[in-house]
Amino acid sequence: MGSFLNVVIDRFATNRSIVKGRSYCEFCKKTLEIRDLIPLFSYLLLRGRCRFCSKKIPLRLFLVELLTGIITVGILVLFALSSLHFIVIFYLITLLLISIFFIDLEYGIIPDKLTILLTILSVVFVFSIGQNFLNHFISAVSSLLFFIGLYIATKGKGMGMGDVKISFSLGMLLGYPLIIYGLYLAFLTGAVVSIILVLWKKKSFHGGTVPFGPFLTASTLFTLFFGEKIILPIAKLLF
């Protein structure tokens, strides 16, 4: 699945089909063979370089495969006693969040198709676990209005329209009060990383700005996994 996500990340960002055409080296355009596409192992055996032209293979390919594998095991361990349909929907949402994280990090965009798919899966997720739909819908609308306000106030310089659109999906997914903690964590980590980049005299990840999507998706993923068991109990103790 991690290997497939790498295909999704590259091809969605460049408007290519994810089902047509074989994988190839981005540098020499040689079609990759099966031995070049074994998750994790091919990267290690090739020492991170293309077998044909010896150009460096992006480290992101290895990291996505590794992260997806770790998270997959984590889901199976944490939710081993849950129903199969819950695990499947939760897993699909997780894969989408990972894809959006790396697409925005590397290309500075959040594809509308992935945002729409995340919204649909979030609605299915809410109904599948028997949550209050009105709660999640109001959270989604409130999150969207909040981000629209920020977008207008900063004249689009504080964040992109992709961040505004995905805020609705994340509100639908988390509901109240988890959306509050998820957004707080996103803004907190975003501020910390931005300060570090300024101190290191590195102003951006892509295109002159720090993309906010990775912070939104990473914080949402963390809140989704540990919100009920860690974040809410800590919040009750503090407040």
Contacts in CASP RR format, 6 or more apart in sequence:
PFRMAT RR
TARGET T0000
AUTHOR 0000-0000-0000
METHOD contacts of the structure
MODEL  1
MGSFLNVVIDRFATNRSIVKGRSYCEFCKKTLEIRDLIPLFSYLLLRGRC
RFCSKKIPLRLFLVELLTGIITVGILVLFALSSLHFIVIFYLITLLLISI
FFIDLEYGIIPDKLTILLTILSVVFVFSIGQNFLNHFISAVSSLLFFIGL
YIATKGKGMGMGDVKISFSLGMLLGYPLIIYGLYLAFLTGAVVSIILVLW
KKKSFHGGTVPFGPFLTASTLFTLFFGEKIILPIAKLLF
1 68 0 8 1.000
1 69 0 8 1.000
1 72 0 8 1.000
1 95 0 8 1.000
2 39 0 8 1.000
2 64 0 8 1.000
2 65 0 8 1.000
2 67 0 8 1.000
2 68 0 8 1.000
2 69 0 8 1.000
3 37 0 8 1.000
3 39 0 8 1.000
3 65 0 8 1.000
5 64 0 8 1.000
5 68 0 8 1.000
5 95 0 8 1.000
5 98 0 8 1.000
5 99 0 8 1.000
5 102 0 8 1.000
6 60 0 8 1.000
6 61 0 8 1.000
6 64 0 8 1.000
6 65 0 8 1.000
7 18 0 8 1.000
7 23 0 8 1.000
8 18 0 8 1.000
8 99 0 8 1.000
9 60 0 8 1.000
9 64 0 8 1.000
9 99 0 8 1.000
9 102 0 8 1.000
9 103 0 8 1.000
9 106 0 8 1.000
10 16 0 8 1.000
11 17 0 8 1.000
11 18 0 8 1.000
12 18 0 8 1.000
12 99 0 8 1.000
12 103 0 8 1.000
12 111 0 8 1.000
12 113 0 8 1.000
12 114 0 8 1.000
13 103 0 8 1.000
13 106 0 8 1.000
13 107 0 8 1.000
13 109 0 8 1.000
13 111 0 8 1.000
14 107 0 8 1.000
22 31 0 8 1.000
22 32 0 8 1.000
23 31 0 8 1.000
23 32 0 8 1.000
23 36 0 8 1.000
23 37 0 8 1.000
24 30 0 8 1.000
24 31 0 8 1.000
24 32 0 8 1.000
25 32 0 8 1.000
25 50 0 8 1.000
25 52 0 8 1.000
25 53 0 8 1.000
25 55 0 8 1.000
27 50 0 8 1.000
27 53 0 8 1.000
27 55 0 8 1.000
28 50 0 8 1.000
28 52 0 8 1.000
28 53 0 8 1.000
28 55 0 8 1.000
30 50 0 8 1.000
30 52 0 8 1.000
30 53 0 8 1.000
35 42 0 8 1.000
36 42 0 8 1.000
36 46 0 8 1.000
36 51 0 8 1.000
38 45 0 8 1.000
39 65 0 8 1.000
40 62 0 8 1.000
40 65 0 8 1.000
40 66 0 8 1.000
43 57 0 8 1.000
43 61 0 8 1.000
43 62 0 8 1.000
43 65 0 8 1.000
44 62 0 8 1.000
46 57 0 8 1.000
48 56 0 8 1.000
48 57 0 8 1.000
48 62 0 8 1.000
49 55 0 8 1.000
49 56 0 8 1.000
49 57 0 8 1.000
50 56 0 8 1.000
50 57 0 8 1.000
60 102 0 8 1.000
60 106 0 8 1.000
64 98 0 8 1.000
64 102 0 8 1.000
67 98 0 8 1.000
68 95 0 8 1.000
68 98 0 8 1.000
71 94 0 8 1.000
71 98 0 8 1.000
72 91 0 8 1.000
75 87 0 8 1.000
75 90 0 8 1.000
75 91 0 8 1.000
75 94 0 8 1.000
76 87 0 8 1.000
78 225 0 8 1.000
79 86 0 8 1.000
79 87 0 8 1.000
79 90 0 8 1.000
82 90 0 8 1.000
85 128 0 8 1.000
86 128 0 8 1.000
86 129 0 8 1.000
89 121 0 8 1.000
89 124 0 8 1.000
89 125 0 8 1.000
89 128 0 8 1.000
90 125 0 8 1.000
90 224 0 8 1.000
92 121 0 8 1.000
93 118 0 8 1.000
93 121 0 8 1.000
93 122 0 8 1.000
93 125 0 8 1.000
93 173 0 8 1.000
93 224 0 8 1.000
94 221 0 8 1.000
94 224 0 8 1.000
96 114 0 8 1.000
96 117 0 8 1.000
96 118 0 8 1.000
96 121 0 8 1.000
97 118 0 8 1.000
97 217 0 8 1.000
97 220 0 8 1.000
97 221 0 8 1.000
97 224 0 8 1.000
98 217 0 8 1.000
98 221 0 8 1.000
99 114 0 8 1.000
100 110 0 8 1.000
100 111 0 8 1.000
100 114 0 8 1.000
100 115 0 8 1.000
100 118 0 8 1.000
100 166 0 8 1.000
100 213 0 8 1.000
100 217 0 8 1.000
101 213 0 8 1.000
101 214 0 8 1.000
101 217 0 8 1.000
101 218 0 8 1.000
101 221 0 8 1.000
102 214 0 8 1.000
103 109 0 8 1.000
103 110 0 8 1.000
103 111 0 8 1.000
103 114 0 8 1.000
104 110 0 8 1.000
104 211 0 8 1.000
104 212 0 8 1.000
104 213 0 8 1.000
104 214 0 8 1.000
104 217 0 8 1.000
105 205 0 8 1.000
105 206 0 8 1.000
105 211 0 8 1.000
105 213 0 8 1.000
105 214 0 8 1.000
106 205 0 8 1.000
106 206 0 8 1.000
107 206 0 8 1.000
108 205 0 8 1.000
108 206 0 8 1.000
108 207 0 8 1.000
108 211 0 8 1.000
109 162 0 8 1.000
110 162 0 8 1.000
110 163 0 8 1.000
110 165 0 8 1.000
110 166 0 8 1.000
110 213 0 8 1.000
112 162 0 8 1.000
112 165 0 8 1.000
115 162 0 8 1.000
115 165 0 8 1.000
115 166 0 8 1.000
115 169 0 8 1.000
118 166 0 8 1.000
118 169 0 8 1.000
118 173 0 8 1.000
119 168 0 8 1.000
119 169 0 8 1.000
119 172 0 8 1.000
122 136 0 8 1.000
122 169 0 8 1.000
122 171 0 8 1.000
122 172 0 8 1.000
122 173 0 8 1.000
123 133 0 8 1.000
123 172 0 8 1.000
125 173 0 8 1.000
126 133 0 8 1.000
126 136 0 8 1.000
126 172 0 8 1.000
126 173 0 8 1.000
127 133 0 8 1.000
131 175 0 8 1.000
135 175 0 8 1.000
135 176 0 8 1.000
136 171 0 8 1.000
136 172 0 8 1.000
136 173 0 8 1.000
136 174 0 8 1.000
136 175 0 8 1.000
136 176 0 8 1.000
137 172 0 8 1.000
138 176 0 8 1.000
139 171 0 8 1.000
139 172 0 8 1.000
139 174 0 8 1.000
139 175 0 8 1.000
139 176 0 8 1.000
139 179 0 8 1.000
140 168 0 8 1.000
140 169 0 8 1.000
140 170 0 8 1.000
140 171 0 8 1.000
140 172 0 8 1.000
140 175 0 8 1.000
141 168 0 8 1.000
142 171 0 8 1.000
142 179 0 8 1.000
143 167 0 8 1.000
143 168 0 8 1.000
143 170 0 8 1.000
143 171 0 8 1.000
143 179 0 8 1.000
143 183 0 8 1.000
144 164 0 8 1.000
144 167 0 8 1.000
144 168 0 8 1.000
146 167 0 8 1.000
146 183 0 8 1.000
147 159 0 8 1.000
147 163 0 8 1.000
147 164 0 8 1.000
147 167 0 8 1.000
148 164 0 8 1.000
150 158 0 8 1.000
150 159 0 8 1.000
151 158 0 8 1.000
151 159 0 8 1.000
151 160 0 8 1.000
151 161 0 8 1.000
151 163 0 8 1.000
151 164 0 8 1.000
157 209 0 8 1.000
158 209 0 8 1.000
158 212 0 8 1.000
159 212 0 8 1.000
160 212 0 8 1.000
162 213 0 8 1.000
163 212 0 8 1.000
163 213 0 8 1.000
163 216 0 8 1.000
166 213 0 8 1.000
166 216 0 8 1.000
166 217 0 8 1.000
167 216 0 8 1.000
170 179 0 8 1.000
170 182 0 8 1.000
170 183 0 8 1.000
170 216 0 8 1.000
170 220 0 8 1.000
171 179 0 8 1.000
173 220 0 8 1.000
173 224 0 8 1.000
174 182 0 8 1.000
174 220 0 8 1.000
174 223 0 8 1.000
174 224 0 8 1.000
177 232 0 8 1.000
177 235 0 8 1.000
178 223 0 8 1.000
178 227 0 8 1.000
178 231 0 8 1.000
178 232 0 8 1.000
181 223 0 8 1.000
181 227 0 8 1.000
181 231 0 8 1.000
181 232 0 8 1.000
181 235 0 8 1.000
182 219 0 8 1.000
182 220 0 8 1.000
182 222 0 8 1.000
182 223 0 8 1.000
182 231 0 8 1.000
183 216 0 8 1.000
183 219 0 8 1.000
185 219 0 8 1.000
185 222 0 8 1.000
185 223 0 8 1.000
186 212 0 8 1.000
186 215 0 8 1.000
186 216 0 8 1.000
186 218 0 8 1.000
186 219 0 8 1.000
186 220 0 8 1.000
187 215 0 8 1.000
189 215 0 8 1.000
189 218 0 8 1.000
189 219 0 8 1.000
190 210 0 8 1.000
190 212 0 8 1.000
190 215 0 8 1.000
193 210 0 8 1.000
193 215 0 8 1.000
194 210 0 8 1.000
197 203 0 8 1.000
197 204 0 8 1.000
197 210 0 8 1.000
203 209 0 8 1.000
203 210 0 8 1.000
204 210 0 8 1.000
205 211 0 8 1.000
205 214 0 8 1.000
223 231 0 8 1.000
END
